[in-house]
Amino acid sequence: MSAALMMLGWIVGQKQVSLPSASADGMSDVPFSQFLALPLAVLAVSMLHSPMTTIEAAAPAVLERASRLLLATSTVGLGLLSAVVYATAAGSPAHGAAYLRGYALTCGLALLGGRLQGWDRSWILPLATTFPVVFYGFEWKATPRWWNVYAQPIEAIPATVLTSLLLVCGIAAWALNPLRMGMILRRARQLPATLRQPDPAGRKSHPSRGREQHDREPPSPEQSHAARHRR
C-alpha cells in the first residue's frame, strides 16, 4: 500500500486539486500532498495496533522498547522516503520539505487519535480535520490561512510552530501508556496523605506559645524556697 501511494505521489508531483471551499471565490486549490501524507502517516502509526492489548497495557520493558523502535522506523522511514519521492517528482527540495512538515503534523494527529481511540482507529482524528482544513483553510483560491500547514510554504514559521506543537503532543500521548497513567494517578492520590504526615523529628512549638506554657508551669521547690528567703 505504501509503495502504491508513493507511486501515486511520483505521478501527480506538485499538482493541485480544485475543491469547493468557504473562500471568497468558492473554490480552493488543495495540494495533493495533503491527501498523500494522510494515509501514509496513518499507516505508519497504525502499526502499533496489536491484538495483545491486555499484555501490552502492562508495558513491559521489552515490549516498550520494541514499540518505540517500530514507531520510529515506520514513521521516519515512510516520511523520508515519501518526501524524497515527492520532491523528485515536483522538481523542488522545498516542496519535499513542505510535504514532510505536513506529514509530521498528520503523524501527531494520528498519535493523539490512536491513544484516545485505539491504534486501529488512529485514522479518525486526521480524517476529521481534513474537511475543515480543505473547506475553511483558504482566504482566496490560492491563498492559504496560516494554520493550513499543508498549503503553506516551508518558510512559513507559524505553520512550522503549529506542527512542532502537535507532534510533541502526539509523542507525549503515545508515551503516556496505561501503566504510566496509573502510576501518575496513584502518586497524585498519595500526595495529600504525604503532606498530612507529621514531622518525624517532632514539630517545634511557636516561641510565644512556649513562653506562655512556661509562665503557667508551677515553680519548683528550690524556686519557692528562694522566694521565701528573699522575703
NUROLUM-446616 format. One record per atom (N, C-alpha, C, O): residue in one letter; x, y, z. Coordinates in steps of 0.2 Angstrom, whole numbers, plus 5000, padded with zeros to 4 digits. Layout:
<recs>
AXYZ...
</recs>
This chain:
<recs>
M500449945000M500050005000M500450065000M500350114996S501050065004S501450125004S501750134998S501850194996A501950084994A502350084988A501850114983A502050154979A501150094983A500750124978A500550194980A500550234975L500550214986L500450284987L501050334985L501050384982M501650304986M502250344984M502250344976M502550394973M502050294973M502050294965M501550344963M501650384958L500950354967L500450404965L500750474966L500650514962G501150484972G501450544973G501950564967G502050624966W502350514965W502850524959W502450544953W502650584949I501850524952I501450534946I501150604946I501250644941V500850624952V500550684952V501050744954V500850804952G501550734957G502050784958G501750844962G501550834968Q501850904960Q501550964963Q500950984961Q500751044962K500550934958K499850954956K499350974962K499450954967Q498851014960Q498351034965Q497651014963Q497551004957V497251004967V496550984966V496151044968V496151074974S495651064963S495151124965S494551094968S494251054965L494451114974L493851094978L493451154981L493751204982P492851144982P492451194985P492651214992P492851174996S492651274993S492851305000S492451365002S492051384998A492651385008A492251445010A492651515009A492551565012S493151505004S493451565002S493051614998S492451594997A493351674996A492951724993A492651704986A492151724984D493051664983D492851644976D492551574976D492351544971G492451544982G492051474982G492451414980G492251364981M493151424978M493551364977M494251374980M494451434981S494551324980S495251324983S495651274980S495451214978D496351284979D496751244976D497151204981D497651234984V496951144983V497251104988V497851064985V497751024980P498351064989P498951024986P498850954987P498550934992F499050914982F498950844983F499350814988F499150754990S499850844990S500250814996S499850805002S500050765006Q499350845003Q498950835009Q498650765009Q498550735014F498350745003F498050685003F498550625002F498350565003L499150635001L499650585001L499950575008L500050525010A500050635012A500350625018A499850595023A500050555028L499150605023L498750575027L498750495028L498850465033P498650465022P498650385023P499350355025P499350305028L499850395022L500550365024L500650375032L500950325035A500450435035A500550445042A500150395046A500350365051V499550385044V499050345047V499350265047V499250235052L499550255041L499850185040L500450175045L500550115048A500850225046A501450215050A501250205057A501550165061V500750245059V500550245066V500150185068V500250155074S499750165063S499350105065S499750045065S499449995068M500350045064M500749985065M500849965073M501049915074L500650015077L500650005084L500149955086L500149935092H499649945082H499049905084H499249835085H499649805081S498949805090S499149735091S498549705095S498249735099P498349635093P497849605097P497949595104P497549575108M498649595106M498849585113M498749645117M499249665120T498249675117T498149745121T498249735128T498449775132T497949675131T498049665138T498749665141T498949685146I499149625137I499849615139I500249685138I500649705142E500049715132E500449775131E500249835135E500649885136A499649825138A499449885143A499849885149A499949935152A500149825151A500649825157A501349855155A501749875159A501449865148A502049895146A502649865149A503049905152P502849805148P503449785150P504049815146P503949845141A504649815149A505149855146A505349825139A505549865134V505349765138V505449735131V504949765126V505149785121L504349755128L503849775123L503849855122L503749875116E504049895127E504049965126E504649985121E504550025117R505249945122R505749965118R505549945110R505749975106A505249885110A505049865103A504549915100A504549925094S504049935104S503649985101S503950055099S503750085094R504450075103R504750135102R505150125095R505150175091L505450065094L505850055088L505450055082L505550075077L504850015083L504350015077L504050085075L504050095069L503950125080L503650185079L504150235075L503950265070A504750235078A505250275075A505450255068A505550295063T505450185067T505650155060T505150175055T505250195049S504450165057S503950165052S503750245050S503750255044T503750285055T503650355054T504150385050T504050425045V504750385053V505350415050V505550385043V505650425038G505450325042G505650285036G505150305031G505350325025L504550305032L504050315027L504050395025L503950415020G504150435030G504150505029G504650525025G504550565020L505250505026L505850525022L505850495015L505950535011L505650435015L505650405008L505050445004L505250454998S504550455007S503950485003S504150555001S503950584996A504550595006A504750665004A505250664999A505250704994V505650614998V506150614993V505850604986V505950634981V505350554986V504950544980V504550604978V504550624972Y504250634983Y503850694981Y504250754979Y504050784974A504850764982A505250814980A505550804973A505650854969T505750744971T506050724965T505450734959T505650764954A504850714961A504350724956A504150794955A504050814949A504150834960A504050904960A504550944957A504451004955G505150924957G505750954955G506051014960G506351054957S505851004966S506051054971S506151024978S505651004980P506751034981P506851014988P506351044993P506151024998A506151114991A505751154996A505051114996A504751115001H504851094990H504151054990H504150994995H503750974998G504750964994G504850904998G504850915006G504550875010A505150975007A505250995014A504551015017A504350995023A504151045013A503451065015A503051005016A502651005020Y503150955011Y502750895012Y502950865018Y502450835022L503550855020L503750825026L503450855032L503350825037R503450925032R503150955038R502350935039R502150925044G502050935033G501350915033G501250845036G500750825039Y501750805034Y501750735036Y501850725043Y501550685047A502250765046A502450765053A501850795057A501650765062L501450845054L500850865058L500350805058L499950795063T500250765052T499750715052T499950655057T499550625060C500650645058C500850595062C500650615070C500450575074G500750685071G500550705078G499850695079G499650675085L499350705074L498650695075L498550625075L498050605079A498850585072A498750505072A498950485079A498550435081L499450505082L499650485088L499150505093L499050465098L498950565093L498450585098L497750545097L497550515102G497550535091G496950495090G497050425092G496550385094G497650395090G497750325092G497750315100G497450265102R498050355104R498050355111R497350355114R497150325118L496950405111L496250415113L495750355111L495350345115Q495850335105Q495350285102Q495550225100Q495150175098G496250205101G496550145099G496950155093G496750195089W497450115093W497950125087W497650105080W497850125075D497150055081D496750035074D496350095072D496050085066R496150145076R495750195074R496150265074R495850315075S496750255073S497150315073S497050365067S497250425067W496650335062W496450375056W495850425057W495750475053I495550415063I494950455064I495050535064I494750575061L495550545069L495650615070L495950655064L495750705063P496450625061P496750655055P496250665049P496250715046L495850615049L495250625043L494750675045L494550715041A494650685052A494150735054A494350805053A493950845052T495050815053T495250885052T495350895044T495450955043T495250845040T495350865033T494850915030T494950955027F494150905032F493650945030F493751015032F493751065027P493851035038P493951105040P494551135037P494551195035V495151095036V495751125033V495551135025V495751185023V495251095022V495051105015V494551155014V494651195009F494051155018F493451205017F493651275019F493451325016Y493951275025Y494051345028Y494751365028Y494951415031G495151325025G495951345026G496151395021G496751405020F495751425017F495951475011F495551535012F494951535013E495951595011E495651655011E495351675004E494851695003W495851654999W495651654992W495851584989W496051544993K495751584983K495851514979K496551484981K496651424982A497051534980A497751504981A498051544987A498751544987T497751574992T498051604997T497851565004T497251575006P498251525006P498051485012P498051525019P498451575019R497751505024R497751535030R498351515034R498651465032W498551545039W499251525042W499251455045W499751425046W498651435048W498551365051W498451315046W498451255048N498451325039N498351275034N499151255032N499451275028V499351205037V500051185036V500251155029V500751165027Y499751115027Y499851085020Y500051125014Y500351115010A499651185014A499751235009A500251285010A500351325005Q500551295016Q501051345017Q501651325014Q501851265014P502051375012P502751365010P503251345016P503051355022I503751315015I504251295020I504451355024I504651345030E504451415022E504751475025E504251495030E504351545034A503551475030A503051495035A503251475042A503151415044I503451515046I503651505053I503051485057I503051435061P502451515057P501851495061P501651425060P501451385064A501651405053A501451335052A501951285055A501751225057T502651305055T503151255057T503051255065T503151195068V502851305068V502751305076V502151265077V502251225082L501651275074L501051235075L501151155074L500951115078T501551135069T501751065068T502151045073T502050985075S502651085076S503051055081S502651045087S502750995091L502151085089L501751085095L501351015095L501350975099L501051005089L500550945088L500950885088L500750835091L501550885085L502050825085L502250805092L502250755094V502450855096V502650845103V502050825107V502150775111C501450845106C500850825110C500750755108C500550715112G500850735102G500650665099G501150615102G500950565105I501850635103I502350595106I502250585113I502250535116A502050635116A501850635124A501250585125A501250555130A500750595121A500150555121A500350475120A500150435124W500750465115W501050395114W501450365120W501350315123A501850415123A502250385129A501850385135A502050345140L501250415136L500850405142L500350345141L499750355140N500750285142N500350225141N499950215148N500050245153P499550165148P499150145154P499550135160P499250155166L500050105160L500550095166L500750165169L500750175175R501050205164R501250275167R500650315169R500750345174M500150305166M499550345168M499350325175M499150365180G499350255177G499150235183G499650255188G499450275194M500250255187M500750275192M500650345193M500750365199I500550395188I500450465190I499850475194I499850515199L499250435193L498650445197L498750425204L498550455209R499150365205R499250345212R499750395215R499550405221R500250425212R500650475216R500250535217R500350565222A499750555213A499350615214A498950605220A498750645224R498650535221R498250525226R498650515233R498350535238Q499250495233Q499650495239Q499950555241Q500150565247L499950605236L500250675238L499950705244L500250725249P499250715244P498950745250P499050705257P499250735262A499050645257A499250605263A499950615265A500050615271T500450625260T501150635262T501150705265T501550715270L500850755263L500850815266L500550825273L500750865277R500050775274R499750775281R500150745286R500050745292Q500650705284Q501050665289Q501450715294Q501750765291P501450695300P501850735305P502650735304P502850685301D502950785306D503750785305D504050735310D503950735316P504450685307P504750635311P505150665317P505150635322A505450715316A505950745321A505550785326A505850815331G504850795325G504450825330G504450905328G504850935326R503850925329R503650995327R503851045332R503751035338K504251095331K504451145335K503851195337K503451215332S503751205343S503251255345S503451325344S503951345344H502951365343H503051435342H503351465348H503151445354P503851515348P504151545354P503651575359P503751565365S503151615356S502651645361S502251595365S502151605370R502151535361R501751485365R502151455370R501951435375G502851445369G503251415373G503351455380G503351435385R503351525379R503451565384R502751565388R502851565395E502251565385E501551565389E501551495393E501351495399Q501751445390Q501751375393Q502251385399Q502051355405H502851415399H503251415404H503051465410H503151445416D502651515408D502351555413D501851515417D501751535423R501451475414R500951435418R501251375422R500851355426E501851355421E502151305425E502251315432E502451375433P502051275437P502151295444P502951295446P503351255443P503151335451P503851345452P504051285456P503651245459S504751265455S505051215458S505151225466S505051285468P505251175470P505351185477P505951235478P505951275483E506451225475E507051275475E506851345474E507051395478Q506451355469Q506251425467Q505751455473Q505851515475S505351405476S504951435481S505351445487S505151495491H505851405489H506251415495H506651485494H506751525499A506951495488A507251555487A506851615487A507051675490A506251615485A505751665486A505651685493A505551745495R505551635497R505351645504R505951675508R505851715512H506551655506H507151685509H507251755507H507551795511R507051775501R507151845499R506651885503R506851945505R506051865505R505551895509R505851905516R505451935520
</recs>
